[in-house]
Amino acid sequence: MMWVLGADADEAAGQASLETISGLVSQHGGQLAAAEAWGRRTLSYPIKKNKEGSYFLAHFTMEQARVPEFERALNLNQDIIRYLVVIPDTKQPKKREGKRAGRSEAATPAASS
């Protein structure tokens, strides 16, 4: 998960935010693996009248069914101006079957020496 605090957030607010996220993760049955501050950066476009923001990154595990409840709690936090929770795809990718899959070695051009 990545989140951004507004331009008015100082280092103490950032530390409090890390603790809040850690508490929310454990409150929703997850386990926090790592959390770090990425520092203040200029935003690509203004978000809620902020041109700069403090970025944070956290890696955690949580049941997928509990994520919407977790995101609702994030929406209630007024300090967070933007967040992104990434849920990894656990499905196995299908093997591609196309024109290239049916080619044999005889159909490919021989390498010249």
Steps between C-alpha positions, in 0.01 A plus 500: 500500500618850423352816646562873481461757777431865423762774482425616855613165650830515684727215613296443817179472295675252273607286794147515640368394160731197494374400845138554394540279192673234708210507745240484223673203340509305825144609586378347173682172554811572294871489570729787412824378339672835438424871492714790386483869428597607148514868583346818360449522125327729254168359381432463128175691544336672797308270733264674744690828442837338582792536258736293715452192712685260727506146359491180707514132408387198703509129421249286685287189468127494561202290397367637173145511640613748769659749256180702425446547874864609533459749213190648667710568808764667279236726346412627848857616563509871408882514481524253209434679172550195277566129547536188290454147630633234262360150513732255320340267249526146636356329192741313277541669162373303202754389245470700184390304201536694183673497167844466657406206722422283196825565316744220465876530473483417128281804438749742651773639275841340538783708643775573250857428601 
